Structures are given as structure tokens and as C-alpha cells.
Amino acid sequence: MSTIRVRITALEIEAKRIYELLVRDFEDDGNPVTVFESSADGREWTAEILLFDMSETEAAALVRDRLGADAFAAPVEAVVLEDINWVEKSLEGLSPVSAGRFFVHGSHDRAKRPLNGIPIEIEAALAFGTGHHGTTSGCLIEIDRLLSRRRYKRLLDLGTGTGVLAIAMALLSRQPVLATDIDPVATRTAEANARHNLAGSLLRTATAAGVDHRIFAEEGPFDLVVANILARPLMRMAAGLARRMTPSATLILSGLRVEDGPRILFAYGAQGFHLARRQNRDGWLTLTLVRGRREP
């Protein structure tokens, strides 16, 4: 599968505005978008997006079409990237992550496992979730806190990625966990990681978009759900996800920028959830919501 890097360089304010437009138009499709300083004097910045399975010409045309007149004067540069595993490449040498009692690490750091922690070994893979991102570590901290206070019987990791959150819930609760993702690569990765971390017997994985797949009815209703996705899909599925949860359920939501907080709280407040806990880690939010009771 070809990977095309499309870059748009402009003055800082303009580049950041283009970045927000790219996020708005492409984030639901799973295309990575970033913005960074690209000149020594700090005046010029570059908005960048990765597109897949198309030519350079098609990628540049798609970005121009999505942006329209909003990026009228900015030059668009598209190049084919070398065919390597960019996720694995970017994660080489990353140090282990401690989040609550969990210690997430690669195989090269097994010797660093703490004696009193819960180790989870996750290698770089074509799926999101190694614990290094603020959303993942925020969810791990909250999983540790919640499962130390209360016993949950039906657990769901929605948008599982590498499966690290589902594995964490399974290891700590010793209860079955359903782990789903829209991407079949992710569900295969999660299943393999669960086996590797001796949690395979507790995890059931499924490739499913949203929450309408029959497996949610078979395994639910859920009393603890973790969804580390993105704001827009979380808002769209608020009503559907609420229907899959018990009247006194706990919901951990992440994958959220700070500015997403109010609209997420409004969407889930309409479904009877209220805020119990809020974490802000590196500009990313993790929200814990409860329904029908006070803080867990």
C-alpha cells in the first residue's frame, strides 16, 4: 500500500488554520494529520497529512478539493514515502510507560518490569496504542482507579487498536472483555497481543463499525466501556452506545482535544451521563462519565 505525504507550507496562522481544516475533513478516515514549525525564524509552518493507496497527483488533488478556496494560495507538495512500517519506525527506542499500576513496554525492556506492577508487553504495530500517547495513558490510569474501587462484569474496549486497554481491563478484573475496532488489522493485533500477555482467554475481538454489530447485543449490556477514539465519531454514536450500556454504567472517553470537552459532555449528558472525573494530559482529555449514580 503506497503512502503519500502531502505538505502545505504557509505562515504560522494560516498553516494552523489549514491543519484544523485537514483534521475536520480527514480525521474520520483515519489519516494522520500534523502541523509543525518549518523555518528557522519560526514564521513558516507546515501542515502535513498522510494518504494511502493513491498516486501523488490524486493525493494532492484530493487535498486541494477538500480545502477548496480555504488554501487557495498555499503550495501543495505530495511525495511517495518509502515503503516501510512508519508506525514501527517512529516508535523505535521509546521508553516504557508507567500508568497507574500498569507498565507498558516493548520486548527489549522486559528487564525493567517493576516487581509490584502489571506489565503489558506491546510491540510497535500497525495499530494505535502503546501507552505513550496522553489519551492511552490517561485511560490506563482511569482503568486502574476504577477497577480498584468496584467490580465490573461486562467490559467493552471500543476502538481497541493494539488491545492495550482491553488487556489492562482483563488482567486487572479477570473478567471477559469485548475488544472491537473498525480496522481488521487492529483486531488481529489486539488478539495476538492478548495471547502474548496471557489474556487471550478473556478477550473476544470483533471487527465492527459503530455499535450496531450483533456482537454488542450478544456480549452486552456493558457496565464499563472504554472508547479511545475521536470526538466526532464519539458524538455520532452517543445514543447507540448508551443503548448498549446498563443504567448504572461507567464510561471512559478519550481521543479528545481539550476543546472537544463541552460538546462531548453535552452529547452524553443527553443520554443521562454526567461527569465524574476529568484528566488533561499533554493537551488531551480523558473523561469518566457515569449514569444513574454519583462518582464510582
LINSULFEN-V402348 format. One record per residue. N is the residue number from 1. RES is the residue in one small letter. OMEGA is omega in whole degrees, 0 to 359 (999 if undefined). Layout:
n=N res=RES omega=OMEGA
n=N res=RES omega=OMEGA
This chain:
n=1 res=m omega=180
n=2 res=s omega=177
n=3 res=t omega=181
n=4 res=i omega=175
n=5 res=r omega=179
n=6 res=v omega=180
n=7 res=r omega=176
n=8 res=i omega=183
n=9 res=t omega=182
n=10 res=a omega=173
n=11 res=l omega=191
n=12 res=e omega=184
n=13 res=i omega=181
n=14 res=e omega=180
n=15 res=a omega=179
n=16 res=k omega=176
n=17 res=r omega=178
n=18 res=i omega=177
n=19 res=y omega=180
n=20 res=e omega=178
n=21 res=l omega=178
n=22 res=l omega=177
n=23 res=v omega=181
n=24 res=r omega=188
n=25 res=d omega=187
n=26 res=f omega=189
n=27 res=e omega=179
n=28 res=d omega=180
n=29 res=d omega=178
n=30 res=g omega=180
n=31 res=n omega=180
n=32 res=p omega=179
n=33 res=v omega=177
n=34 res=t omega=175
n=35 res=v omega=184
n=36 res=f omega=178
n=37 res=e omega=186
n=38 res=s omega=175
n=39 res=s omega=185
n=40 res=a omega=182
n=41 res=d omega=177
n=42 res=g omega=182
n=43 res=r omega=183
n=44 res=e omega=176
n=45 res=w omega=181
n=46 res=t omega=171
n=47 res=a omega=186
n=48 res=e omega=176
n=49 res=i omega=174
n=50 res=l omega=177
n=51 res=l omega=189
n=52 res=f omega=171
n=53 res=d omega=175
n=54 res=m omega=179
n=55 res=s omega=177
n=56 res=e omega=181
n=57 res=t omega=179
n=58 res=e omega=181
n=59 res=a omega=179
n=60 res=a omega=180
n=61 res=a omega=180
n=62 res=l omega=180
n=63 res=v omega=179
n=64 res=r omega=182
n=65 res=d omega=181
n=66 res=r omega=182
n=67 res=l omega=180
n=68 res=g omega=183
n=69 res=a omega=181
n=70 res=d omega=177
n=71 res=a omega=189
n=72 res=f omega=189
n=73 res=a omega=185
n=74 res=a omega=178
n=75 res=p omega=180
n=76 res=v omega=181
n=77 res=e omega=180
n=78 res=a omega=179
n=79 res=v omega=176
n=80 res=v omega=178
n=81 res=l omega=178
n=82 res=e omega=184
n=83 res=d omega=176
n=84 res=i omega=177
n=85 res=n omega=185
n=86 res=w omega=176
n=87 res=v omega=180
n=88 res=e omega=181
n=89 res=k omega=183
n=90 res=s omega=184
n=91 res=l omega=181
n=92 res=e omega=175
n=93 res=g omega=179
n=94 res=l omega=181
n=95 res=s omega=178
n=96 res=p omega=180
n=97 res=v omega=172
n=98 res=s omega=179
n=99 res=a omega=189
n=100 res=g omega=177
n=101 res=r omega=184
n=102 res=f omega=178
n=103 res=f omega=184
n=104 res=v omega=188
n=105 res=h omega=171
n=106 res=g omega=184
n=107 res=s omega=182
n=108 res=h omega=181
n=109 res=d omega=180
n=110 res=r omega=182
n=111 res=a omega=182
n=112 res=k omega=181
n=113 res=r omega=178
n=114 res=p omega=183
n=115 res=l omega=185
n=116 res=n omega=180
n=117 res=g omega=177
n=118 res=i omega=183
n=119 res=p omega=173
n=120 res=i omega=182
n=121 res=e omega=181
n=122 res=i omega=176
n=123 res=e omega=174
n=124 res=a omega=183
n=125 res=a omega=179
n=126 res=l omega=177
n=127 res=a omega=186
n=128 res=f omega=170
n=129 res=g omega=174
n=130 res=t omega=181
n=131 res=g omega=184
n=132 res=h omega=180
n=133 res=h omega=183
n=134 res=g omega=180
n=135 res=t omega=181
n=136 res=t omega=180
n=137 res=s omega=177
n=138 res=g omega=178
n=139 res=c omega=180
n=140 res=l omega=178
n=141 res=i omega=182
n=142 res=e omega=175
n=143 res=i omega=179
n=144 res=d omega=182
n=145 res=r omega=185
n=146 res=l omega=183
n=147 res=l omega=173
n=148 res=s omega=185
n=149 res=r omega=190
n=150 res=r omega=177
n=151 res=r omega=176
n=152 res=y omega=186
n=153 res=k omega=182
n=154 res=r omega=189
n=155 res=l omega=182
n=156 res=l omega=170
n=157 res=d omega=185
n=158 res=l omega=186
n=159 res=g omega=196
n=160 res=t omega=182
n=161 res=g omega=179
n=162 res=t omega=182
n=163 res=g omega=186
n=164 res=v omega=181
n=165 res=l omega=177
n=166 res=a omega=178
n=167 res=i omega=178
n=168 res=a omega=180
n=169 res=m omega=182
n=170 res=a omega=182
n=171 res=l omega=184
n=172 res=l omega=184
n=173 res=s omega=188
n=174 res=r omega=177
n=175 res=q omega=177
n=176 res=p omega=180
n=177 res=v omega=172
n=178 res=l omega=180
n=179 res=a omega=183
n=180 res=t omega=177
n=181 res=d omega=178
n=182 res=i omega=186
n=183 res=d omega=179
n=184 res=p omega=175
n=185 res=v omega=180
n=186 res=a omega=183
n=187 res=t omega=175
n=188 res=r omega=178
n=189 res=t omega=180
n=190 res=a omega=180
n=191 res=e omega=179
n=192 res=a omega=179
n=193 res=n omega=178
n=194 res=a omega=177
n=195 res=r omega=182
n=196 res=h omega=181
n=197 res=n omega=176
n=198 res=l omega=176
n=199 res=a omega=185
n=200 res=g omega=182
n=201 res=s omega=182
n=202 res=l omega=184
n=203 res=l omega=168
n=204 res=r omega=183
n=205 res=t omega=178
n=206 res=a omega=173
n=207 res=t omega=186
n=208 res=a omega=174
n=209 res=a omega=180
n=210 res=g omega=183
n=211 res=v omega=182
n=212 res=d omega=179
n=213 res=h omega=183
n=214 res=r omega=183
n=215 res=i omega=179
n=216 res=f omega=176
n=217 res=a omega=180
n=218 res=e omega=186
n=219 res=e omega=183
n=220 res=g omega=359
n=221 res=p omega=188
n=222 res=f omega=176
n=223 res=d omega=171
n=224 res=l omega=180
n=225 res=v omega=172
n=226 res=v omega=179
n=227 res=a omega=179
n=228 res=n omega=188
n=229 res=i omega=177
n=230 res=l omega=187
n=231 res=a omega=187
n=232 res=r omega=177
n=233 res=p omega=177
n=234 res=l omega=178
n=235 res=m omega=181
n=236 res=r omega=185
n=237 res=m omega=184
n=238 res=a omega=182
n=239 res=a omega=180
n=240 res=g omega=179
n=241 res=l omega=179
n=242 res=a omega=179
n=243 res=r omega=181
n=244 res=r omega=185
n=245 res=m omega=181
n=246 res=t omega=180
n=247 res=p omega=180
n=248 res=s omega=187
n=249 res=a omega=174
n=250 res=t omega=184
n=251 res=l omega=175
n=252 res=i omega=181
n=253 res=l omega=176
n=254 res=s omega=191
n=255 res=g omega=190
n=256 res=l omega=168
n=257 res=r omega=184
n=258 res=v omega=183
n=259 res=e omega=178
n=260 res=d omega=188
n=261 res=g omega=184
n=262 res=p omega=183
n=263 res=r omega=176
n=264 res=i omega=179
n=265 res=l omega=178
n=266 res=f omega=183
n=267 res=a omega=182
n=268 res=y omega=172
n=269 res=g omega=178
n=270 res=a omega=178
n=271 res=q omega=176
n=272 res=g omega=178
n=273 res=f omega=173
n=274 res=h omega=186
n=275 res=l omega=176
n=276 res=a omega=184
n=277 res=r omega=182
n=278 res=r omega=175
n=279 res=q omega=174
n=280 res=n omega=182
n=281 res=r omega=178
n=282 res=d omega=179
n=283 res=g omega=180
n=284 res=w omega=183
n=285 res=l omega=164
n=286 res=t omega=183
n=287 res=l omega=172
n=288 res=t omega=182
n=289 res=l omega=176
n=290 res=v omega=181
n=291 res=r omega=173
n=292 res=g omega=180
n=293 res=r omega=179
n=294 res=r omega=187
n=295 res=e omega=181
n=296 res=p omega=999
